[in-house]
Amino acid sequence: MAKREITADEIRQIVKDENVQFLRLMFTDVNGIIKNVEVPISQLEKVLNNKIAFDGSSIDGFVRIEESDMLLFPDLNTWLLFPWENDHGKVARLICSIHRPDGSPFAGDPRNNLIRVLDKMKKAGYSAFNIGPEPEFFLFKLDDAGHPTLTLNDKGSYFDFAPLDLGENCRRDIVLELEKMGFEVEASHHEVAPGQHEIDFKYADALKAADQIQTFKLVVKTVARKHGLYATFMPKPLHGINGSGMHINMSLFNEAGNVFYDENGDEQLSETAMHFLGGLLEHARGLTAINNPTVNSYKRLVPGFEAPVYVAWSGKNRSPLIRVPQSRGLSTRLELRSVDPAANPYLAIAAILEAGLNGIENQVAPEDAVDRNIYRMQDDERKANHIQDLPSTLHNALKALSNDDVVRGALGNHLYQSFKDSKDLEWAAYRQEVSDWEREQYLELY
C-alpha cells in the first residue's frame, strides 16, 4: 500500500501545533556534501510555492556566476521535525530539488538526476528499485577546542559490548533520534575496527533511501557532538585497520513483485536478476569512481581488510565485489560491497541502477560465481577465472569512468563533467603533496 503524501495544509498545521520557528531547506552538491538554506517560518508560503532562490554559482558543480539564480523546490514528503529544539522553537527540514528560474529541473542537481534515471526504469516496466544501505562510521574524541583528534573512543571490535564498546551510549542515542524521525532501524552494532560502528535501517525506494542516507549522516554527526565525539564517514581514517564501507543491498520490483526472485530459477534467482548482476559486473570498473569518489577511498580498497578488490560475485563468500544473500522471496537481493560512505548516494544509486538496467536490456550473462576466497588465489588463478581488479587509485577509476558510456550516461553530461572536473582537481592536489611516509622512506636513503 502506497504511503499517503503529506499536503501543504498539513505542514501549515504542524508548524502551528509544534511551534516550528525555522525551516532548513536541504540539498546535495555533486560531491555528496549536504547544503542547506535556513529560513524563518515567516517564509513558509514562499517555501511551499517554490519561490526560495539561492546563488547556484557558489555550490560545487552547479553553474557559472552569470547564470547563478536557482530555485529550491521542496519535496513535501521529506517534511521532518528535528527531535532537538533550540531556545527559539523547533526546526523542521525539507529536502529540495534544484530548478532553474523558468521552473525546469536543473540537470546538475544529483537528486533530479536520480529521479530522471528512475523515470527511465519505470518506462522499462519496473515500479521500484529498493535500496538497503549499511553505512559505517568512526567515532573520534574531540579536543578541548572542539576539533576532532585521531584518538578513538574505544578498543572494541565486531559485535562487542560495554565496557569495550564505549560508543554504545552514543550509538544508542543515534538510534533513538533516528526512530523519532521515522527511521526503522534494523540493527546497530560495533564494527570490526576499534571506534567503528554500523547502523542499518530498513530498505526504501531509491529516492527515499538516498534522502535517508543524507539525513542519517546529519543525525550521526549531530548526536556524536553531544557526546564529545566526532563522527566521520571518511573511508579509511587510520592505517592498519578496516576502513568504512556502505554496502548497498538492492532489489528491483514490478507490479507482480520482486523480479529478482524465481522459485524455479537456479538458486531461485531469475534471469532478470542474473542479467542485472551481469550489468553490475560489466560496468564495475566504470562505477568505481562514483562509488569510491575520494583519494582516500582507495586506501580502503586493498587486500586484507575485508573490502572487495576483485570483480566477481558469489552467494557464499564475502571476498567478491557482489554477494547474493541467502534470503529469497520478496527479500531476494544483490549486495554491492565496494561502495563507501563518502559516495554521493544520489549519483551512486543512479549509476548502479543504470548499469543493472543495461545488463537486463542487453541480456548480459555474468561469469560463474566464485565461491573460493579470492584473496588467496594467485594472479594466474584469477586470470583463469576472468576476475578483474577494481581500479587501484582515483586516477585509474576516473579513466575507467571516462571509457564507460553507460555510467557516464547515468550522470548526464552536466553532472559527469562537474564530477570529473572536481575529482581531477582532487587528484592533481594529491599528486603534488609530499607525505610523511615518503620522507621516512626516502629522505635518508637517497
C-alpha positions, 0 to 999 in steps of 0.5 A, spaced: 500 500 500 502 506 497 504 511 503 499 517 503 503 524 501 503 529 506 499 536 503 501 543 504 495 544 509 498 539 513 505 542 514 501 549 515 498 545 521 504 542 524 508 548 524 502 551 528 501 545 533 509 544 534 511 551 534 516 550 528 520 557 528 525 555 522 525 551 516 532 548 513 531 547 506 536 541 504 540 539 498 546 535 495 552 538 491 555 533 486 560 531 491 555 528 496 556 534 501 549 536 504 547 544 503 542 547 506 538 554 506 535 556 513 529 560 513 524 563 518 517 560 518 515 567 516 517 564 509 513 558 509 508 560 503 514 562 499 517 555 501 511 551 499 510 555 492 517 554 490 519 561 490 526 560 495 532 562 490 539 561 492 546 563 488 547 556 484 554 559 482 557 558 489 555 550 490 560 545 487 558 543 480 552 547 479 553 553 474 557 559 472 556 566 476 552 569 470 547 564 470 547 563 478 539 564 480 536 557 482 530 555 485 529 550 491 523 546 490 521 542 496 519 535 496 513 535 501 514 528 503 521 529 506 517 534 511 521 532 518 521 535 525 528 535 528 527 531 535 532 537 538 529 544 539 533 550 540 531 556 545 527 559 539 522 553 537 523 547 533 526 546 526 523 542 521 527 540 514 525 539 507 529 536 502 529 540 495 530 539 488 534 544 484 530 548 478 532 553 474 528 560 474 523 558 468 521 552 473 525 546 469 529 541 473 536 543 473 540 537 470 546 538 475 542 537 481 544 529 483 537 528 486 533 530 479 538 526 476 536 520 480 529 521 479 530 522 471 534 515 471 528 512 475 523 515 470 527 511 465 526 504 469 519 505 470 518 506 462 522 499 462 516 496 466 519 496 473 515 500 479 521 500 484 528 499 485 529 498 493 535 500 496 538 497 503 544 501 505 549 499 511 553 505 512 559 505 517 562 510 521 568 512 526 567 515 532 573 520 534 574 524 541 574 531 540 579 536 543 578 541 548 577 546 542 572 542 539 576 539 533 576 532 532 583 528 534 585 521 531 584 518 538 578 513 538 573 512 543 574 505 544 578 498 543 572 494 541 571 490 535 565 486 531 559 485 535 562 487 542 559 490 548 560 495 554 565 496 557 569 495 550 564 498 546 564 505 549 560 508 543 554 504 545 551 510 549 552 514 543 550 509 538 544 508 542 542 515 542 543 515 534 538 510 534 533 513 538 533 520 534 533 516 528 526 512 530 523 519 532 524 521 525 521 515 522 527 511 521 526 503 522 532 501 524 534 494 523 540 493 527 546 497 530 552 494 532 560 495 533 564 494 527 570 490 526 575 496 527 576 499 534 571 506 534 567 503 528 560 502 528 554 500 523 547 502 523 542 499 518 535 501 517 530 498 513 530 498 505 526 504 501 525 506 494 531 509 491 529 516 492 527 515 499 533 511 501 538 516 498 534 522 502 535 517 508 542 516 507 543 524 507 539 525 513 542 519 517 549 522 516 546 529 519 543 525 525 550 521 526 554 527 526 549 531 530 548 526 536 556 524 536 557 532 538 553 531 544 557 526 546 564 529 545 565 525 539 566 526 532 563 522 527 566 521 520 564 517 514 571 518 511 573 511 508 579 509 511 581 514 517 587 510 520 592 505 517 592 498 519 585 497 520 578 496 516 576 502 513 568 504 512 564 501 507 556 502 505 554 496 502 548 497 498 543 491 498 538 492 492 532 489 489 528 491 483 520 490 483 514 490 478 507 490 479 507 482 480 513 483 485 520 482 486 523 480 479 529 478 482 526 472 485 524 465 481 522 459 485 524 455 479 530 459 477 537 456 479 538 458 486 531 461 485 534 467 482 531 469 475 534 471 469 532 478 470 536 478 476 542 474 473 542 479 467 542 485 472 548 482 476 551 481 469 550 489 468 553 490 475 559 486 473 560 489 466 560 496 468 564 495 475 570 498 473 566 504 470 562 505 477 568 505 481 569 512 481 562 514 483 562 509 488 569 510 491 569 518 489 575 520 494 583 519 494 582 516 500 577 511 498 582 507 495 586 506 501 580 502 503 580 498 497 586 493 498 587 486 500 586 484 507 581 488 510 575 485 508 573 490 502 572 487 495 578 488 490 576 483 485 570 483 480 566 477 481 560 475 485 558 469 489 552 467 494 557 464 499 563 468 500 564 475 502 571 476 498 567 478 491 565 485 489 557 482 489 554 477 494 547 474 493 544 473 500 541 467 502 534 470 503 529 469 497 522 471 496 520 478 496 527 479 500 531 476 494 537 481 493 544 483 490 549 486 495 554 491 492 560 491 497 565 496 494 561 502 495 563 507 501 560 512 505 563 518 502 559 516 495 554 521 493 548 516 494 544 520 489 549 519 483 551 512 486 544 509 486 543 512 479 549 509 476 548 502 479 541 502 477 543 504 470 548 499 469 543 493 472 538 496 467 543 495 461 545 488 463 537 486 463 536 490 456 542 487 453 541 480 456 548 480 459 550 473 462 555 474 468 561 469 469 560 463 474 560 465 481 566 464 485 565 461 491 573 460 493 576 466 497 579 470 492 584 473 496 588 467 496 588 465 489 594 467 485 594 472 479 594 466 474 588 463 478 584 469 477 586 470 470 583 463 469 577 465 472 576 472 468 576 476 475 578 483 474 581 488 479 577 494 481 581 500 479 587 501 484 587 509 485 582 515 483 586 516 477 585 509 474 577 509 476 576 516 473 579 513 466 575 507 467 569 512 468 571 516 462 571 509 457 564 507 460 558 510 456 553 507 460 555 510 467 557 516 464 550 516 461 547 515 468 550 522 470 548 526 464 553 530 461 552 536 466 553 532 472 559 527 469 563 533 467 562 537 474 564 530 477 570 529 473 572 536 473 572 536 481 575 529 482 581 531 477 582 537 481 582 532 487 587 528 484 592 533 481 592 536 489 594 529 491 599 528 486 603 534 488 603 533 496 609 530 499 607 525 505 610 523 511 611 516 509 615 518 503 620 522 507 621 516 512 622 512 506 626 516 502 629 522 505 635 518 508 636 513 503 637 517 497 
